[in-house]
Amino acid sequence: MHPNNPYTRMIILTFIFALTYLFSSYQPSIQYSVNSEESILDDQINSTFAITFYHNAYVDYRFTPPRLRIFSLNQCIKSDKNFLLVDIFYEGVSEPTQMKVFGEPLDGVCPSTYGPAKPCFYVAHTFFTDLIMTGGMTKVLIHMGSRKVTLSVKEINKRFEKGITLCLQPVYYYSQWQNIVLYIEAWRAQGATRFIVFYHSSTKDTKRVLDYYRGLGIIELRSWPSFGSLPSEIADKHPKVDDSVFIFSYFLAMNICILDIKTTIGSIADFDEVMVPRNGTMLDYATREMTGTNVGALSFGNNYVAMEPSIYSSDFSGVSKPIFISKAGPPKFIFNASVIDLALVHWAKSFTDPSKKSKGGDGALLHMRYGFDPSKEKTVEKPFRFFPDKQKEHIRNMQDTAKEIFNGSVPTFNSNFIDTLNECVNQIKKRGNTCRSTGGMCKKEMDKVNEWVYDKTECIFLSGA
């Protein structure tokens, strides 16, 4: 081949260009130290960051396109800058997909603007991103420099099973087992079919009641133990998680619970709260209001109630005619589980379908707040009842259920347990500018008065190593 041949010159020039591009674009593989990594990836959440993750990631098919969702407790971030670097693994695909995943606090602001929660260092967050490739996701690996965390994956679809699921915020140092019996039976009469209880601790009697209903397939207990520790390299540089998170991070628990609902309707209500419509059952009323409409949630005004005799005497006869206390309180809500996105304690924060709205419901929240003495309170008459019909039959059923659970020897209520917890909370309030972290700060006092049944499940919260 003659060098003056134009084709030869073209081949030589192409070869020289290819070599030049190859050497100019080559970059050697570098293993960055933590400090190098931080200086290069300023916005990536790295190994020095105070964060722990719930052990499941979620693929939410209620969104179009589907959305990856990760939940965590961590110090405040810059929502428009800080990100997680994650590898997403799919079945049958050899190489993972790497993505930047940005997050935000669940209640919208960090630190919280709510007084008792404002001093808390750890705030519930959600990290999320839209997915291009869906189906067959097996795990999510979070890279934080020298720290790595692997999350299992659960898929979330639209809900078609008719019924109501109740989400219970973390149950801790709980002793009022009578509330649970009334709560389960009243909500079942309103159409509830499933109860998801996030469990931290309780008395043995309370645990016995929970286990009874779990044995019937009505309750699902979800572990909500200690939040654990940060990696040893950074643990002494930040507050302990249990000591600086607001009331067991119920924001985190209830938004995780929302994703585990399989029924058409859902709600978040404590063991002393039952929502009822003016007529009929809550399931029928909510289904009617939220089918083929733009209603995504129904809100019910708070009504504090007491009973005579008190249910803490293990006599449920007073349930037939609750005494309404003339005292205001915040509402609670029930929602369409296929369109709820994020929830706050007293109202829906957002929906997967932006056309959905919240609406005032025709009914009432019956709130059995401990400590109300009806003889010392102004009372009013209202038509609402816990059960839609057959009051005497339901009361008899609760009496019989209590006897069955405790083999005929129904235990008496010990107010010392809840009084000790309330006193601990009052002492935290007096300190001022102190996170109301009842999990870590009240444990010592609570252990003095009772042998609690703690959930000690490991690896629920993961901080990496």
N, C-alpha and C positions, 0 to 999 in steps of 0.2 A: 504494500500500500504506500503510494508516494506521499511524502509529507506535504507537498503543495496541492494535492488533491483537495478540493473544497469539502468533500464529505469527511476526509480524514481530519481536516482542521476542525470541523464541527464536532466530531467525536472527542478530539483532544480537549477542546474548550468545555464541552459538557462534563468531561471527567474531572477537569480542574475545578469547575464550579461546584460539583458534587462534593469533592474533598474539602473545599473551602467551607461549605455550609455545614458539613459534618463536624469539623473541628470547632467552628464558631458556636455551634449549638450544643456541644457536649458539656454537661455539667456533672462533676463527680458526685456520688452519693455521700451525704454528710450525716453523721449521727449527732444531732444537736443535744447539748446539755440542756437542763431546765432553763438556765439563765439565757442561753443563746436562743432557745425556742421562744421565750417571752419577748425578747427584743425584736424577733423577726415577725412573730404572729401576735401583735399587740392586743388584738381583739378576741383571740381564741381563749376560751376557758381552759386554763392549764393546771398543772399539778399542784400549784400553790393555792388554788382557789378553794374556798370553803363550800363544798357542795356534796350532797348525798342524793341518790336516785332511788325512786320506787323500782322494784325489780322487773316490772313489765313495761314494755313499750307497746303502743297500740297503733294498728292500722285502721283508720276510721273510714269505712266505705259509705257513711252517710253524707260525706262531702264529695263533690265532683270538681277536680280529680280527688282520689282518696288522699287522706292526710296522715302523716306519721306524727304521733304524739308521745312525748316523753315528759314525765313528771319528776319534780325534784324539790328539795329544800336547800336553799342557798342564800348567801349574802346577796345584796342588791347588784343588779347588772344594768348595763346600758342596753336597753331592748333593741335599739337600732344598730348596735355595734357588736356587742359580745355574742359569741356563737359557740356551739358545740361542733367539733369535727367528728363525724360519725361514718363508720363503714356499715353498709346495709348488705346483708347476705341473703341470697335467694337459693332455693333448692334447685340443683342441677346447673348452677352458674358458678364457674370456678373462681372468678374474681369478684370481689364486692364492689358496690357502688359507693363512692365517697361523696358526702354532702356536708355543707354548712347548714346547721339548724339553729335558728334564732328563737329567743324565748321572751316571756313577759310574766310579771307576777299575776297570779290568778285573780286577785281582787283589784287589779288595775294599777296599783301604785306600790312603790317600795322606797323607803319604809312605809308601813301602813299609816294611814291618817287617823285610824281608830286609836284612841288614847292608850288603852291597856296593851295594844299590840304594837304600838309605835316603837318602843325600845327593843323589840325582838330582833336579833341579828339574822336569824334564819327565817326566810319567807317562802311560802309555797309558790312555785313557778311551773309553767308549762312551756316546753319547747316544741315547735311544730314546723312542718314543711310539707308542701304538696309533693306527691310521688308521681313520677313518670311511669316507672315499672311497678306493677302490682301483682299480687298473687305469689304464694310460695315463699314469702319472707320467713327466714328461720331465726335470725338473731340480729341484734344491733350492737355494734362495738363502738364505744365512745373513747376517743383518743384525747388524753390530757397530758401530753408529754410523757413523763415517766409513769403516770397513772393511766390505767385503762379499766373500763367497766363494761361488762357484757350484760345485756338485757334480753329476756325472753320476749316473745311477740304474741299478742292476742289480736284477733280480728274482730271488728265491730261492724255490724250490719243494721239495717232498718228493722224495727220491731213489729211483729205481726201477731204475737201471742196475746190474746185479749186478757187483760188483768192489770193490777196495780202492783208495782214493786216499791217497797219502802226502803230507803237508805238511812241507816242509823250512823250518825257521827260517832267518833270513837267513844266507846263505853269504858269509863275509867273510875275506879274506886266506887263501883255502883253497888248499892245495897237495897234499893227500893224495888224488890222483885214483884210487889203487888202491881206497880205501874206496868210492868211487862205483860202480865196476864191480861189486864184491861186493854192495853195497847194492841196486843196481838188479836184478841177476840173482837174488839171494836173495829179495827181496820179490816179484819176478815169479813165482818158483816157488811162493810162498805165496799167490798170487792177486791181486797188485797189478796194476792196469791203467793207472794214471795217477799221475804225480809232479809236484807243484807246487813249484817251487824259487824262493824269494825270493832274488834275487842282488844282491850288492853288489860283490864283488871276488874275484879268484882269480889263480893263475898261468895262463900261456898253455896249459900242458899240461892243467890242470884244465878250463879253458874249452873246450878241444878235445874232452874227454870229454863234457862237458855238451852241446855242440853236436851231437855224434854221436848221442846218445840223443834230442835234440830233433828231429833229422832223421828219426828213426824214428817220431816222433809219440808217444813215451813220456813225455818230459819237457816241461813248460811252464815257461819262465823268466819270472818276474815281477820287474819292476824294483824294487829297493830301494836307491836311491842316497842321497846326502847328503840330510838332512832340510831343507836350505835355511835361509833366514834369515827372521826376523820383519820386518815393515815398518820402513823406515828411521826412522820417527818414534819407535819404541819399542825398536829393536834394541839400543841401547847401555844400556838400562835392565834388561835381563835377560841371563842366560847364553846363549851360542850353543847351539842345539838339539843339534848334533852333539857338543858338549862336556859335556852334562849329561843324557844319556838312557842307561839301563842296557842295555848290550850290544845296540845296534841295535834296541832295543825289540822283542824277539822276541815279547813278549806281544801286541803290536799285530799283527804279521805273522801269527801262527798263528791268531788269531781272525778275521782277514780271510780267511785261507785256508779255514777251516772253511766259510765261506759259499760258497766257489767249488767245493766238492766236489759232484760229480754222481753218484757211485756210492753204493751202499747202505751201505758201510762206509768209515770213514776212520781215520787215525791221524796223530800228530805225532811224528816220530822223526828224529834227526840221522843224518848219513851214516855214523856208526859204530854204529848201533843197528838191530837186526833182531829182531822178536818172532816166536816160533815156538810152535806148540802141541805137546803131547806126541805126538799122532798126527795124521796127515793134514796138510792145508793150513790156514793161518790163515783164509782166506776161508770154507771149509766149516765150520770150527769156530765162528767168530764168527757166521756166519749162523744156525747151529743154536742157538746160545746166546741170540741176540737176536731171534729170530722168534717172535712170539706170547707173549713173556714180559715181565717188568718190568725186564729187564736193558738198560740203555742204554750201558754201557761195561764192558770187561773189563780188569783190571789185571794186569800181569806183573812179577814180581820181577826185580831187576837181577842179572845175572851177568857180571862182567868176564871177558873171554876174550882169549887171545893165541894166536898160531899159530907153528908151527915147520915150515918156514921162515916168516919174517915176510912178509906180503903186500907190504911195502914194498921187498922184493927183486924185486917183480913176478913172483914165483912163488906161485901160488895153491894149490899142492898141500896146504899145511897147513890149508886150510879144511875138509878132509874130517873132521878130528878136532880141534876147538878145545880149547885148554887152559883149564880153568876156574880162575880165581884165587879164593882164599878171602878175599873182601873184599866187604863190603856196599855197597849203593848204592841210590838212590831208584828207584822203579818207573816204567814208562811204560804207556800204555793204548791200546786200540783201541775205537772207538765206532760206534754206530748214527748215521749222518750225518743222518738225518731228525729226530732228537730232541736232538742235542747243541746246547746254547745257547752257553755260554762255557766255555773250557778254560784250565786252568793248565798248567804244564809237565809235571807228574807225575800229574795226575788231572783228571777232568771237574769243573768248578765247578758247572754247572747244566744242566738239560735243559728243552726246550720243554714237555715233558710231565712234571709234577711227580711222577707215579707211578713214573718210571724211576729206577733205582738203578745204582750201580757194583758190580761183583762181581769177586772174585779169579779169574783165569784159570788153566786147567790148561796151563801152558807156561812159557816163559822169555823174558826180554829178554836177547839176546846183545849185549854192549856191548864193542866193540873199542877200549877206551880207549888212546890213544897213550902210550907210555912205560913200559908194564908189561914187565918182564923176567921171564919165567916161571922162570928159573933162580934168581931172588932172591925169589920169592914162594911162599907156601904154596898148593898146588893141591889140587883135589878132582875126583872123577869124577862126571860127570853125563851123561844120555843124549841131551841135546838137540844138534841139528845145524842148520846154516843152511838146508839143502835137505831137503825131505821124502823124496826118493828120488833115485836115479841120481847119486850124489855125483861119480863120475868124469866123467860126461858134462858136468855143470855146470862142473867145474873146467877141463876141456878147452875148454869154450865161453868161459870167462872169459879163458883164455890166448889163444885165437884172436881174441877181441874186442879185447883190448889191442893185439895185433899189427896188426889191421885199422885201428884208430883211428890208430896211429902209423906206418902204412906199413912195418911190419916192424922198425922201430927204436924199441923201447920205452925211454923215458927212465928214468933212475935217480932215486930219491927223494932230495930235498935237505932234510935235517932242519933246516937253518939257518933256513928260513922260519918253521916252527912254533915253533922254539926262540926266535926273536926276538920273536914275538908273545907267547909265554908269559912271557918276561922283561919285556916291557912291562907285562903285567898284574900281574906281581909287584911292579914298581916303583909301580904305582898303589896296590896293597894297602898298601905301606909308608908311603904318605903319610898314611893315616888320614883318616877322614871325607871321602873323595873318591869321587865317583860313578865307578863302573867303566864309563866310556864309551869303549870300545875304538875306536869309529868315529873320533872326533875326536882322542883323546889318543894313539893309537898310529900314526896315519897317517905322521907324520914319520919315525918309526923304521922302519916297514915299507917306505916308499919308498926308504930307503937300501939295502935288501938285494935289491930286485927291481923289475922293471917290471910292475906289476900291471895286470890288465885290469879297469878300473872300469866300473860301470854309471853313465852320465851322463845318463840320461833326465830330462827336465825335467817339471815340473808333476805329479809324483806326489804331492807334499805341497804344500798350498796354505795360505797364511797371510793372503791378501788384501792390499789396498793402499788 
